[in-house]
Amino acid sequence: MRRAGTGTGGAAVAVAVAVPLLLLLAWSPPAAAAGDGKKSDARLVSEQFSQAPQKLAFYSWYGSARLFHFRVPTDTVLLRWLLQVSRGSGPTCTNVEITVYFRYGAPPVINPLGTSFPDNTSVQPSFLLKMLHSNASVNISHPAPGDWFVAAHLPPSSHKIEVKPDMLVVRVVEVSILEPDVPLPQTLLSHPSYLKVFVPEYTQELRLELQGCASNGSLGCPVHLTVGSATLPGNFQKVLTCSGPTQACRLLLPSPPWDRWLQVTAKSLAGPRVSVAFSAVAALTACRPWSVNFQHLLQSSPNQSSNASTGLPPPTPSYQDLDRRSSMVGGPFCLRSFPVLREDVDVVSVRFQPLDRVSVLVQSDMPSVMRLNLNTGMDSGGSLTISMRVNKTAIANTSVVACVTAASPLLSFNASLSCTTAFFQGHPLSLSASSPTANLIIPYPETDNWYLSLQLMCPERPEECEQASVLVETTLYLVPCLNDCGPYGQCLLLRRHGYLYAGCSCKAGWRGWSCTDNSTAQMAAQQKAAALLLTLSNLMFLAPIAISVHRSLLVEASVYAYTMFFSTFYHACDQPGEAVLCILNYDTLQYCDFLGSGVSIWVTVLCMARLKAALKYVLFLLGALVFAMSLQLDRRAAWNTMGPCLFAIVVMVTMWVYRCGRRRHCYPPSWQRWVFYLLPGISMAAVAITIYTSMMTSDNYYYTHSIWHMLLAGSAAFLLPPREQHTKPWPCSQKLTCHYEICKNHRDELYTVT
């Protein structure tokens, strides 16, 4: 029989039993600057974005959280969310707690149940807002342009809540562009100055400086400088307050984000109607990569390729070569770039590998960098997995440090291993003789170019690293779910307006992001007992099958046999871990189980109506076709089963009322029929429906659903009508000498040879 309360069904039921809540995201323009009166900044324009509402459900796995995907335009200076709770057209909700998460670049990684993550998983705390009242607001100044995600869910509750987000932004249409090494005069009065500078690829450092700053002719620089865009959950904006007496004020940004515009906002700290004049200067420090390009691959000899495959370091430039070539091209080398092949395997599934070798050469003079292209917009819904391995003998007295960052690589390794770029906190890794392997898992990586930087370090004897080199084997890939959620989970792809992301639906009491938390897991004996309960409880259908055959209801008996067979093997296939047996595809078994359960109720009710044979069989066939169509549209919709069953009940009641009026007597006429058959059958059916709709949860599913099987089969056995009087169940009236039997059906006057 059909399943609810676990797996994907749990989320569907939670939505079905949940009361509308409205989540509105609205904007109000920023207040005018002090002393500006009612003047507004003509450089600012507002835009609004909206999505259709979604119903919230209590959180059981990531699929039960409702996700919204927005794109914030460039040059946005203000983003404000106003969250309002209501019951549709009813009164305002009070004391209803919902949790809303915000994140830039990828869906928020949340853990409301406090479960454990897989080993070596790096998870940043999410920015969240818990709403206990009708209104709440979140303001973000200078948000980062690109993808933003909002996720919301309920605690365990019986309330239905609906979410509808509207996003409004304020962006600048007049932005001054800072050209490198070109002073840009600016004058601040009441409105801030909006600037931006383009950071090209391979920029090692960005220096912003305010020169010749004066306030109303006096020295000093009362200017508040904000550099970068705000992101959630982390915010690495740089803020510089130039309030000292010096005329020069500068900000150094190592490893700024590559190949993008960087926002700069300057506000006056002087009083109203006080002008501040200065010149903004941006200086870029660039370096050149030592790249293993295609020409180097084509020029490499077969012997060199074989050396790389056998683990020997390939020919690398010496310090003299680097110095000579850097002077020839006009700049120093700052990194050793290894081209990476991106291979799209499947949806949210990508494999990265170096073009010319499996291993990556790491030395101490400069970092070795690999770029992972995850900026397609469809890569943030999976998990980025990075594995590194090195030979123990190769790093006996040395160590390899690594840093995984987004937007730009780490180019300056130090002893502290902070792994921090200008606006990003990276993920540090290390390899040594004692720990020759390192692994890192990043769930839902931000949409950007990611970089893996490696460098050889000799903390005790730096001179040993000068001529040393190490080959590091790297395994880099993006997968929808880590290890496919393991043996006790199912990896499901979720979709929201064309955006695909993955989540693990756990079974057998296992929990967590990848179904690795066994704090509430069932033992193997419990799993086998649960499987036996769900499968053997279907043997109760033998009772209505035997009664149907005895009363010449062969079509009904066939439907019950079909339901018993597919319900048994569907639940045998629906089990996790060891207690699982699938004779057909899981989806096929589930469809047949849902179809059989609905048609069983349909034929039982119509059989009780005691229609004419032709009309009854026509309705049997039409009902089966309607069930097949509706289950194909939506397998778990409640009305797909309730609609046809209610129609069958209306037909039965109509026929019973018609017979009561025609015979001037209650139908069925026998009180024994009511007391010993109808009332017990109706009671069992009512209890079964109550258990199915209100008592079945993921924790007690194995017991309650088994009881549902037995009650449903028992009610069918009690409710089946008796055989008509003076009718024998397909007797054989004559035997021929050729051993054929002529069977006669006295009801329909049909003769067949069997």
N, C-alpha and C positions, 0 to 999 in steps of 0.2 A: 504494500500500500504506500501512498505518497508520504514523503518525509517533510517535516518542518522542524525548525528550531536548531538545526545544526548546519554547518557549511554555508552555502549560499542561501539556503532556505531561511536561516536565522535572520539575516538582514531583511529579507522580504517580509517575514512575519512581523519584525519589529516596526517596519514602516506601516504595515497594515493595521496594527493595533495602536499606532502612535496617535494630535489636535493641532490645528494650524498655528504656526508661529511665523511672524513676518520679520525677516532680517533686512533692513533698509540701510543702504550706504548712501549718505547724502553729504553735500558739501555746502559750506558757508564761506563766503569770501573772507580773506584775512583782514584783520583790522588795519585801518590806515595808520601810518607812522605818526608818532607823537608830533604835534604841531602842524600836521598836514590837513587838518579839518576834514572836510568831506571829499577831498580830492582822491582820485583813484589812479592807479598806474595803468596807463594806456598800453603798456607793453604786455600785459597779462590777458590771456583769454582762458575760458573754461570749456571743458568738454565732459560729456556724460556717457557712461557705458552701463549696460544692464544685461542681466541674464534671467532666464525663467526660474521661478521658485522651485525648491526641492524640499521634500519632507525629511525631517531629521529622524534618526533612530538612536537608540542607546548603543554604546560602543561595545562590540564584541570582537571585531577584527577590522582591518583598515577599510574593507569594502563597505562597512556600515557608516563610515564618516562621509559626509557629503562635501564634494570638492568643487570649487569654482576657479576658473582660469581666466585671468585678465592680462592685457598688454598695456603697460603704461607708456605713453608716447615720450619721445625725447624732449629735453628742455623743460621737464615738469618740475615745478618748484614747490608745489603743495599738493598733498593727497590726504583727504580726511574721510574716515569712515564713521558714520553715525548708525548705531545698531538699535533698532526699535523692535520690541516684542509685542505681538498682538495675537488674538485668536480669530484671525480672519475678519469677519464683520462683527464679532462679538466683543465683549469687554477686554480691556488690556490685561495681559497675563501678569501675575505677580508671583514671586517666589518660585519661578521656574528657572532652573539653572541650565544654561547651555554653555558650552565651551567652544570658542572660536580661535583658530590658529591662523597666523599670517606668516608667509615666507616669500622671499624673492628667489627667483631662478628655478625652483623645483617645489614639488608638494612638500608640506611640512612633515617631518618625521616625528610622530607622536607615540606616546606610550601611556595612555590613561590607566591601564590595568597594572602598571608597575612590573611588567614581565621583563625577563632578561633578553639581551640581544646576543647574537652569535659572537664567538671570540674574535678579537681583532677588529671589531666594528667601531667606527668612529661616528658618534652621534652628538650633534650640538643641541643644547636645550632649545626648545621651540618657544617663540613668542606667542603667548596665548592671552586671552581675555575671558574671564568667567563672568557671566551676566546673571545677576540675581534680581535686577530691577528692570524697569521698562526701557530705559535708555542708557546707552554708553557710547563713547566716542574714542577714536584712535586717530591721532594726527601724525603725519609723516612729512617732514620738510625735505625738499630736494630728494625725492625717491629715485632709485635707480631705474632707468628705462628698461623695458623688456617684460619678461614673464613675471607675474605675481600670482600667488595662489592663496586662496582662503578655504579652510576646512572647518567644519562644524559638526558637533555630535551632541548627544544627550547622555546623561548618566542613566543607569537602569531606571526606567520610568514607563508609565502607561500613557503618557501624553503624546499626542500627535503634534508635531511642530514643523512648520514650513519655513524654508529659508529662501529669500529673494534678495540678491545683492544688486545694488546700483552704485557704480563707481564714478565719481566726478573728480576731475583733476584740473589744476591751474598750471598753465605752462607759459613760457616766455616766447614771444615772437621776434624780439629784438635782442640779440645776444652779440656782444663784442667778442671778436676772435683774437686770441693772443698768439702772435706769430713768434717763433723762437728768436730770442736775442733782439727783439724789436720792442722798445718801450711803448706802452699804450697809455696815454694820459687819461685819467679818470677824475671826476669830481662828484663827491657824495654830498647830498643835501638831506632829503627826506626819504627818498627811495633808494634801495640797494642797487648796486651795479652787478649785472649778470655777465660773466665771462666764461669762456671755455677755450681749452687748448687741446690740440690733437696730439696724442702720444703714439708715435709710430712703433712698429715692431723693432725689437732689439734695443729698446731704450733701457739704459742701465740706471739712470737717476734723473729725476726732474727737480729743478730748483725754481721756486717761485719767490719773487722779491718785489717789495714795494720801495721805490726810490723817490727821493725828493718829496717826502710826505710833509704836508703843512696844513694847519687848521687855522683859517682866517689870518694868514700871514705869519702865525707863530709856529715855532718848531714843535715837534711831537706828531704822533700818528695814531689818533684814536679810531682805529679801524679793526673790525672783527671779520676775519677771513675764514670761510668754510670751503673746504676742498673735498671733492668727491661726492658720491651719491649714497643715500641711506638705503640699507638693506636690512631685512629681517630674516632670522632672529638676531644676527650679529650686525653691529654698525661700526665700521672702521673709518668713518669720516675724520678728516684732520681739521682741527680748529686752531687758528692762530689769532691771538689778540695782540695787536701792535699798539700798546698804550704807553710805551716808554718814551723817554726824551730823544732817543736816537732816531735819525732820519731813515735808516735802512732797516727793513724787517724782512726776514727770509724764512722759507720753509723747505726742507730737504725731504724728498720722497724717494727712497730706494725701491727699485723694482716696481714702478707704477704699472697699471694695467695697459697692455699692449693693444695697439690698433683700434683705438676708440677715443672719443671725445671725453675730456675730463671737465666737470663743472666746477666753477669757482664763483663764489658769491661774496661780495664785499659790502658790509654794512657799517654805517657811521656810528661811533660810540659817543660823538659829541652831542651837545644839546640840540633842541629844535632850532631851525633857521641858522645853523652853523655849518658852513661848507668845509669840506676836507678834500684837498687835492693831492694826488700822487700819480706816479707812473708805475704800471705793473709790467714786470719783465719775467718771461719764462725762458729758462735755459735747460737744454736737454743734453745729457751725456750718453752718447751711443757707443756701441761696440759691435764687433762683427763676429758672426758665428763661424767656427771651424766645422763645416758640414760635410758629411759623407754623402755626396750627391750621386746622381746616376752616371755622370761622367767618370767619377772615381770607380764606380762598379764596373763600367765597361772597360776601363783601363786596367783593372786588376787582373792579374794572371791567374790561371787555374791553381798554381801552387799557393798563392795567397788565399784563395777561397778555401782550399783544403786546410790550410793552417787555422783559419777561423773556425772551421767545423770541428777540428780536433782539439780546440780549446786553447791554442796558442794565440797570443795577442797579435792582431794585424799590424802592419806597418803604420806608425803614427808619427806626426811631426815632432821634431825635437824642439827644444827651447830656442835654438838658433834659427831654425826654420820659421817658427812662429814669430819671432822678433823681426826677421827679415821680411816675411810676407806681410806682417801687419804694417811695417813702414811703407811697403809698396802700395798697399790699398788705402792707406791713410787713417787707420784706426786700429786699436788693439783688439785681440780676440778675448772674448769674455765667457764663451761657452763652447762646448763641443756638441753640436746638434746631430742627432741621429734621426733620419727620416723614418716615419712610422706608417705602415700600411693599415688603413681602416677597412675591415671586411665586415659588411653587413650580413649577418647570419639569418636573422629572423626579426620579428617585431620586438623592439626594445632588446635586441641581442646583437652585440658588436664584438669583434675580436680585433685587437691591436697587436702588431708584431713588427720588429725592425725589418727594413727592406733587405739588408745584406747578410744578416747573421741572427742567430738566436740570442746570443749574449751581447751585452753592452760593455764597451771598454770604459773603465773608470780610472782616472788618475787624480793627482793632487793639485795640478797646476790650475785647473779650471773645472767647473761642473759639467758633467755629461747630462744633456737634457733631451727628453722625449716628449713630444707634444701629442696629446690625445684630443682629437676633434670631437667634442660633445656639444657642439653649438647648433645642431640641426633643429632644435626645438622639440624633438621627439625622443631625446635620450635621457631626459631627467626623470622618467618614470620607472627606471630600473635600479640596479645596484652595481656600482663600479667596484671591481675586485682587482687588487694588485698583489702579486706574489713575486718575491725575489729570493734567489738562492745563489750562494757562492761556495766555492771549494774551501774547506777549512785550511788546507795547507797554503792557499794563496794569500790568506790574510792572517798569518800567524802573529805578526807584531803590529798589524794595522787594523783599521776598521773602515767600513763604508757607511757614510751617513746619507740619508735620502730625505727629500721633502716633496710632498704632493700638494700643489697649489693650483688655484684657478686664476685666469686672466693673465698672469705673468709668472715666470719661474723665479725661484730663489737663486740669486747669482753670487751671494756673499755668505758663505758658510763660516761660522765661528765656533768657538768652543762651547758656547751656551746652547747652540742648536735651537734657537727660538723658532725657526721655520715661519717667519712672518714677513710678508711683503708689505707694500705700501698700504693696501686696503684689505688684506686677506690673511687670516690665521690658518696656516697650512697644517698638514698632518705629517709629523716627523716619523722616520723609520731609521733603523740602524742594523748593520750586519757586522758580525765579528766571529772570531774562532769559536767562542762559546755559544753563539747563537747565529748559525750560518743561514738561517731562513727568516724571512719577515713577511707578514701578510697584513693587508689592510682592506677593509670593506667600507665603502661609503654609500649608504642608502640614499637614493634620490639625489644624485649630484646636480649642482646648479648648471643651468644651460650656459656653457662657456667653453673656451679652450683650456684644458687641464694640462699641467706640466709635471713631469717626474724628473727631479733633479738629483743627481748622485755625484758624490765626490769622495776621494780617498783622504783619510785623516790619519795622522800619526801623533797622538797627543803626547806621548812620552819622548819619542825621538823623531822630530820633524825631518831631519836629514835623510831618514830611511825612505821617505815618501817621494823624494825628488825624481828618482828613476823607476819607481815601482808602478805597476799597472795591474789591474784586477779585472777579470771578466765576470759580469753579473748576469745571471739568467733571469729574465723577466717574463712573467705571464700576466697579460693585461686583457681584461674583457669586461664587457657590460652584459649583464643577464637580467631577465625580468625578476627572478626570485633566486636567492642563494640556495644552491643544491636542490633546486626545484621543490623547496619547502620540506624536503626530507620525506621519510616514509609515513609520517603522521600529519601531512598537510597537502594541500592542493594549491598550486599556483594559478591564480585567476587574473586575466587581463580585464581591467575596468576602463570604461570610456566615458568621457565628459566632453561633449561638443567637439568630437574629433581628436581630443587629446587622450592618449593611451597611457595607462600606468598599471603597475602590477601590485598584487598583494597576496599574502598567504592566508588561506582559510584552514585552520587547524582542526584536528579531530582527536578523539580518544583522550580528552583532557589536556592535550599538549597546547601550549600557548607561546606567545612571543612573535617577534617580527618574522622569523623564519621557522617557527614551530620547533624551537629548540629548548623551550622552557618546560621542564618536566616536573615542576613543583606540584601540579595537580593531575599528572598523567595517570592513566589506567595501567594496571599490570596486564601481562599477557593473559593470565587466567580470566581477568575481568573482561578483556576484549573478546575472548572466546565465548564466555558466558553471555555477553551482550549479543554476539552474532547468533548464538543458538536460540536465544529468546526471540529475536526478530524474525528468524527464518522458520523455526518450528511452530511458532504461534499461528502461522498461516495454515497449518494442518487442520485448524478448526473449520476451514472451508470444506473439508470432507463431509461434514454434516449436511450443509445445504446441497452439496452435490448429490449425496445419496438420496435425500428427500426428493430432490427434483427428478432424478431418474425414476424413483418409485412412483411419482405422481405424473409421469409422462411429460415433464417439463424439460425436454432435452436441450432446447436452446438456452434456457437459464442455467442448466447444468454445465453446458459448454463455456458460458461466460464465467461462471465461478471457477471452473478448472483453469481457464486462461489467467484469471486474476491470481489464483493461488500459485501458479507456476512462476509468473513473472515477478510477483511480490517477493517470493522466496529468494529467487536468484538476484533480484535487484538489491535486496538488503544484504545478501552474501557478498555482492560486489561493492557495496557502499561502506564497507568496513575498512578501517585503516590498519596499517602494520601487518601482522602475521595472519590474522583471521580474515582473509579476503579470498574470494573466488568469483571470477568473472567469466561466464560462458559466452557473452556477447559484449559489444561495446557498451560502456557505462551509460552513455546518453540514450542508446536504444533501449536498454533495460529500464531506465527511468521513465522514458516515454510510455513504454508498454505497461508499466506498473500504474502510472497515473491514468492511462486510458482504461485499463481494466477496472480500477476502483470506481471511476465515474460511471462506466457502463453497468457495473454490477448494481449500483444503487438505482440506476435508470430502469433496468429490466425487472428488478424486484418490485418497485412501486407500480409499474405498468402491469405486472402480473397480478398484483392485488386488485387492480381495477376490473379484472375479469372481462376484458374486451373480446370481440369476435376475433377468431384466429387470424384472418387476413389483415384486419386493422392492427392487431397487436404486433404482428411480424413486420409490418410496414413501419410502425413507430420504433420498433427495436432497431431496424436498419438505419432510419433517419437519425435517431438519437446517437448511434455509434458514429455516423458521419459527422454530426455536429460536434461531438466530443473530439474527434480527430482533428477537425479544423480549428477549434478553439484552443486546444492544447498546443497546436503548432504556432498559433499567434502568441500566446503567453502561457507557459506551462504552469506557473504558480499563481495565476490570478484566481481569486476566490470565486468570482462569478462564473468562471468557466465550468465549474461543477455545480454551483448553487443554482444557476439559471435553469439548466435543463431539469435538474431534480425538482425544483419548485414547480416547473411546468408539469412534470409527471404527477406530482402530488395534487395539483389542481385537477388534472384529468381523473385521478382516482376518486377524489372527493366528489367531483361532479357525477361520476357513474354511481357512486354509493347513494348520493342524494336522489338521483333519478330512480334508482331501484326502491328506495324507501318510499318515495311518493307513489310509485306505481303499485307496490305491494301493500301499501298502508301499514308497513311494519319496518322496524329497525333492521338495517343491513350492516353486517351479517346478522341473520336472525337468531343464531344460537348463542346463548349466554356463555356456554362452555367455550365457544370460539373466542369470545372477548376475554374471558378470565384466564384461560390456560395458554392462549397463543398471542392474540393481538396486544394485550396490555404488557405482557413480558417482553415481546418484541419491540414495541414502541419505547418501553423504558430502557432497554438495552441500547437502542439507537440514540435516545436522548443523552444517556450517559456517555456514549462514545463520542457524540458531537461535542459535548461539554469538555471532555478530556482533550479532544483534538484542538479546540479553539482557545481554551483558557488555561489548561493545566500543563500542557506539553512544553518543556524547556529543553535546552541542550544538555542539562545535567541529568534529568530524569527521562530523557528521550527513549532509552532502550526499554524501560519498563512501561512507560505510558503508551508508547506506540505499539508495544506487544499486546497490551490490554485492548487498545483500539482494534487491532486485528481480530482478537477473539470476540469482542463485543459486536463488531460489524458482521462477522460470519454467523454468530449466534442469533443476532436479530433477523438476518435473512432466513435462517432455518425456521424460526418461529413465525415469520410473517408470510411465508409462501402459502398460497391458498391450497385447500384440500382438493383432491381429485374429485371430478364431477361424479355424481351417483350413476350407477349402472354402466360404468366404464372400467374396463380392465386395461392394465398397462401393457399394450402391445402384445396380446396373446397369440400363440401359434395354433391355428385351428385345424390344420391338416398337414400331414406329412406325405410326400410323394415318394414313389419307389426310386426315383433318381436322386433321392436324398436332398431335394430342395424343399423348403418350408414356405407355405403361403401364409403370411401374417396379415391379420385383419385389424384395422382400427375402426371400432364401432362408432367413434365420435364423428370422424370425417368421411367414413365409408370409402376408404382408400385401400387398395390392395397392392402390395409390393412383393417381389420375389427377393429373398435374401439367401 
